[in-house]
Each structure stands twice: as structure tokens, then as C-alpha cells.
Amino acid sequence: MHNGINIGANKVSEKKIIKKAKGKLGILTPGMGAVATTTYAGTIAIKKGLAKPIGSLTQMGHIRLGDRNKDQQPLIKDFVPLATLDDIVFGGWDPIDDNAYEAAIKAGVLETHHLLPIREEMEAIKPMSAVFDQRWIKNLDGPNVKKGLNKLDLAEQLMADMEKFKKDNNCDRLVIVWCASTEAHQEIQDVHMTLEAFEDGLKNNDPAISPSQIYAYAAITKGIPFANGAPNLSVDTPALIEYAEQQNVPICGKDFKTGQTLMKTILAPGFKSRLLGLNGWFSTNILGNRDGEVLDDPESFKSKEVSKLGVLESILQPEKYPELYDDLYHKVRINYYPPRRDNKEGWDNIDIFGWMHYPMQIKIDFLCRDSILAAPLVLDLALFMDLASRNQEKGIQEWLSFYFKSPQTPKGLKPENDLFIQQTKLKNTLRMWMGEEPITHVDNN
Ligand SMILES: NC(=O)c1ccc[n+]([C@@H]2O[C@H](COP(=O)([O-])OP(=O)(O)OC[C@H]3O[C@@H](n4cnc5c(N)ncnc54)[C@H](O)[C@@H]3O)[C@@H](O)[C@H]2O)c1
């Protein structure tokens, strides 16, 4: 519910006045590795007319309005008041002190001939010193790290960075998208349960508070929307959800939906809608970027595994379809293999069965580029989170589940992982915000 409008209801649309996107929008990324630098580079190249925003719903997507026969389908960016690419300024934090050009060269996602024409703009993006602790990311180290009296002091230093960036770059608004490495897996603990306990924990240096939680706390304190692209908890704790509500700040997460999991959430809804059974889904892949190296540590992999495994169960609903999905064996493996760098190869072997239980197999060999798939998601999330903030939304933005492997969901609700339901929810939310009827596909609709 928001201002008396129930987003889930069918017929209640009420135009709200969304504040215009005036002035510059600063997009800050904790982490200036492969995903972040590919996002910056692509956006700068698009602004210069050197590339097209392929994969970005905010830039290329259309949205149908009203009856089918009216053929009203504006671009999303013409329908809702998004910030324009020309108004974006990028910044970030990283323990490694390479500027964005050097980091992009090292990440090896984009070829040098694509980076050279934007070299100057990329070199100008220099990492602010990070809140970093090797306890959470074993296979990484760097010199560009903040020192503080305690975790609250570190959070305050981040807040000062945010303010300084905003002032120096003459920004009207900021938004933060976590693009840093995956932190070690952790279950929610007492310190995460309430805002009071969390704030005490910051002062007392509670070991269960990770760097990504410190960034999230700092962002929320400053009223800055925060999206989490990695699978670690970050903003997904009762304390920070409570804080975001209290501060009127939109938050969302977790884990960008790209690669194998994207394929899963495209295929599984299809099997289920045709009532085809599944008894095995084995996914393995090789990748050689720094993300792969970090995920080589079992504790970081555990965060990823939890996020990747959840999707099938929530889409297939084995409790409702026990004959079809109760015996599903689902296995996910990630193998660090340096020669591949960012060009991952993902294999899926899917054992399905049909009429009279006859077995069939599907094999997928997806030669994908992780960061090429992730970059447009970072851009879209930043623009939509800024929109949500101008629309006075607060707390978990479930309508952005479309972008996540493990969507953050209000307490008591199961996440929706089906890509097509997620897309419908996203578009209907935009329609409702703009005073249009949601599309239900009934009658002429
Ligand atoms: N590429 C994809 O398709 C994809 C999909 C889903 C999720 N992700 C997640 O996105 C994140 C980024 O992926 P990537 O490929 O760019 O990884 P990367 O290793 O290239 O970059 C991560 C960067 O974060 C920095 N970092 C680590 N801890 C930090 C901290 N506390 N503060 C600031 N910076 C910190 C590292 O030094 C590194 O430069 C990872 O968590 C990854 O799991 C990526």
C-alpha cells in the first residue's frame, strides 16, 4: 500500500505526481570491478553516440497503455519521468586504487578499442577509499581502505564521501548500487534484528556487521536509495529494512539476475505452464574473472549458492505439483578457470519428463559474458530506484524483482522468481504510478 493505492489491486489507479528529475543524478557503486566499469563505460559510450543501450529496459523498452486496439506503446523513458543519461555522473569505492579505465582494462570485459574513445572520462572516475575487511572476502586485498575507530566511524566516513561527491559533482540526487564482491555467507543474527541492536553493534564493532551493511546503513542515513547486486545480506536484514522505512528510503536486492539463473527463470515457467515434470537440473560453469576468484572461496560461494538454488523451487511450487517437481535434484557449481576471464561458459543439463512419464533431456551451452549481461541491470536499477525515491516510495521495492536472482521480499511473502510475472509486476507498477490501468489481458485489455 502506498498513499491509499494498492499496487496489487486491479482497477485502482490514481495518478500521483512524481517529482521531476531535475539536475544531475550521481550513481555510486561500492566496487569498481568488471560490472561497475562496464556499466560506466557503456553509459559514457551511449552518451557519446558510440553504442546503443542494448539490454536496458529503461532505455529501449516500450510499455503498452490501454486497450490492445489502441496501439499506444510509448518508450518507458518517455512514459515515466526518469533521469536522462546525460544527467548521470558515476563514482565508486574500491580497496584497489585503479581508476575506472585501469580497472576496466584489468577486468578484460571490453576491448581496448572500445575503451580508448572514452579513456578520459573513465580515468576521471577514481575510487574513494573503501570500507573493506578480508574476513568477508578472503581472496582479495587492496591498499585503498578506510581506517576508523569503530564501524560507526566508518559509516560516518562513507556519509562524508557521499556528501562530498554530491557537492563536488553538483548532483541533485544520489543512488547507490552495490557492485562489490560477494561477501561470505552469513545467517541473520541478533545484531541484525532491530535498528537499535544494529546501531549498538556499529558502536561496539560487532563482528557480524559486514562492510556491505555499513555502506547500506550510511546510504539510508543520507536518504539515498540502495540496491544490492550481490547475494550477501547487505540491506536484507530486519534492522535495515526498518531503518529504510523510517527514513523513507527505497531499497532492493539481491544478486543481479544474469547468466544461468536468467535462463532458469525463462525456462522453468515454460515447463511449469505446460505441466512438464522435472527430475534433474544440473548447472555448472567456468569463469575466470575476479568474481570467479572470490567465489572460489567456499564461504563466498555459499552466499551465491543459496541465491541460485532458491529460484526453481519458488517457480515450480513442488508443494502444489508433487508428481512433477517433488523429486527434482538441483545442483549448481561454479568453477574458477582463469583463461576464460569474464567470458563464462555455463552448461545446463535438464532432465524433464512428459506424457506417460517418458524422459527427455535439454542441454544448454551458454557462452555468455557476465558483465555485458549485468551492466544494463545496474543502469536500470539506478534509474528506477531514483524514480521510486521521487515517488516517495520507501522500504523494499519488490516491483524490481525482475532484476534479481533472490528478490528481497516483505516479511511473510514468498519471492516471485518467474521473469514474466516479474516483468508484468514492474510494468503494472509503472502504469499505476502514472494513473493508467494495469494490463490484465482480459477482454480487450
Ligand atoms: N556479472 C554478473 O553477471 C553478476 C551477476 C550477479 C551478481 N554479480 C555480483 O556483482 C558483484 C560484482 O561482480 P564483478 O564481476 O564486477 O566482480 P569484480 O571482482 O570484478 O569486482 C568487484 C570489485 O569490488 C571490490 N570490492 C570488494 N569489496 C569491497 C568493498 N567492501 N568496498 C568496495 N569495493 C569492494 C573489489 O576490489 C573489486 O574491484 C559480485 O558480488 C558478483 O557476485 C555479478
The ligand as an SDF file (V2000), in Angstrom:
LIG
                    3D

 44 48  0  0  0  0  0  0  0  0999 V2000
   28.4620  -10.2210  -13.5640 N   0  0  0  0  0  0  0  0  0  0  0  0
   27.3390  -10.7690  -13.2810 C   0  0  0  0  0  0  0  0  0  0  0  0
   26.6670  -11.2660  -14.1400 O   0  0  0  0  0  0  0  0  0  0  0  0
   26.8460  -10.7620  -11.8740 C   0  0  0  0  0  0  0  0  0  0  0  0
   25.6010  -11.3140  -11.6340 C   0  0  0  0  0  0  0  0  0  0  0  0
   25.1080  -11.3130  -10.3560 C   0  0  0  0  0  0  0  0  0  0  0  0
   25.8270  -10.7530   -9.3290 C   0  0  0  0  0  0  0  0  0  0  0  0
   27.0520  -10.2510   -9.5710 N   0  0  0  0  0  0  0  0  0  0  0  0
   27.7790   -9.7230   -8.4300 C   0  0  0  0  0  0  0  0  0  0  0  0
   28.2110   -8.4280   -8.6930 O   0  0  0  0  0  0  0  0  0  0  0  0
   29.3840   -8.1900   -7.9490 C   0  0  0  0  0  0  0  0  0  0  0  0
   30.4460   -7.5860   -8.8610 C   0  0  0  0  0  0  0  0  0  0  0  0
   30.8470   -8.5290   -9.8360 O   0  0  0  0  0  0  0  0  0  0  0  0
   32.1430   -8.2240  -10.7060 P   0  0  0  0  0  0  0  0  0  0  0  0
   32.1810   -9.2610  -11.7610 O   0  0  0  0  0  0  0  0  0  0  0  0
   32.1980   -6.7950  -11.0670 O   0  0  0  0  0  0  0  0  0  0  0  0
   33.2980   -8.5420   -9.6440 O   0  0  0  0  0  0  0  0  0  0  0  0
   34.7610   -7.9100   -9.6140 P   0  0  0  0  0  0  0  0  0  0  0  0
   35.5460   -8.8140   -8.7250 O   0  0  0  0  0  0  0  0  0  0  0  0
   35.2800   -7.6190  -10.9610 O   0  0  0  0  0  0  0  0  0  0  0  0
   34.5420   -6.5020   -8.8940 O   0  0  0  0  0  0  0  0  0  0  0  0
   34.2260   -6.3760   -7.5490 C   0  0  0  0  0  0  0  0  0  0  0  0
   35.0000   -5.1980   -7.0040 C   0  0  0  0  0  0  0  0  0  0  0  0
   34.5450   -4.9620   -5.6810 O   0  0  0  0  0  0  0  0  0  0  0  0
   35.6730   -4.5430   -4.9440 C   0  0  0  0  0  0  0  0  0  0  0  0
   35.3330   -4.6790   -3.5320 N   0  0  0  0  0  0  0  0  0  0  0  0
   35.3440   -5.7820   -2.7390 C   0  0  0  0  0  0  0  0  0  0  0  0
   34.9580   -5.4710   -1.5060 N   0  0  0  0  0  0  0  0  0  0  0  0
   34.6680   -4.1600   -1.4960 C   0  0  0  0  0  0  0  0  0  0  0  0
   34.1970   -3.2650   -0.5180 C   0  0  0  0  0  0  0  0  0  0  0  0
   33.9740   -3.6800    0.7270 N   0  0  0  0  0  0  0  0  0  0  0  0
   34.0040   -1.9760   -0.8530 N   0  0  0  0  0  0  0  0  0  0  0  0
   34.2420   -1.5500   -2.1160 C   0  0  0  0  0  0  0  0  0  0  0  0
   34.6880   -2.3520   -3.0890 N   0  0  0  0  0  0  0  0  0  0  0  0
   34.8930   -3.6500   -2.7840 C   0  0  0  0  0  0  0  0  0  0  0  0
   36.8010   -5.4260   -5.4490 C   0  0  0  0  0  0  0  0  0  0  0  0
   38.0680   -4.8730   -5.1550 O   0  0  0  0  0  0  0  0  0  0  0  0
   36.5060   -5.4420   -6.9350 C   0  0  0  0  0  0  0  0  0  0  0  0
   37.1720   -4.4330   -7.6340 O   0  0  0  0  0  0  0  0  0  0  0  0
   29.8020   -9.5170   -7.3260 C   0  0  0  0  0  0  0  0  0  0  0  0
   29.3350   -9.5810   -5.9950 O   0  0  0  0  0  0  0  0  0  0  0  0
   29.0410  -10.5010   -8.1540 C   0  0  0  0  0  0  0  0  0  0  0  0
   28.7630  -11.7110   -7.4660 O   0  0  0  0  0  0  0  0  0  0  0  0
   27.5910  -10.2240  -10.8250 C   0  0  0  0  0  0  0  0  0  0  0  0
  1  2  1  0
  2  3  2  0
  2  4  1  0
  4  5  1  0
  4 44  2  0
  5  6  2  0
  6  7  1  0
  7  8  2  0
  8  9  1  0
  8 44  1  0
  9 10  1  0
  9 42  1  0
 10 11  1  0
 11 12  1  0
 11 40  1  0
 12 13  1  0
 13 14  1  0
 14 15  2  0
 14 16  1  0
 14 17  1  0
 17 18  1  0
 18 19  2  0
 18 20  1  0
 18 21  1  0
 21 22  1  0
 22 23  1  0
 23 24  1  0
 23 38  1  0
 24 25  1  0
 25 26  1  0
 25 36  1  0
 26 27  1  0
 26 35  1  0
 27 28  2  0
 28 29  1  0
 29 30  1  0
 29 35  2  0
 30 31  1  0
 30 32  2  0
 32 33  1  0
 33 34  2  0
 34 35  1  0
 36 37  1  0
 36 38  1  0
 38 39  1  0
 40 41  1  0
 40 42  1  0
 42 43  1  0
M  CHG  2   8   1  16  -1
M  END
$$$$
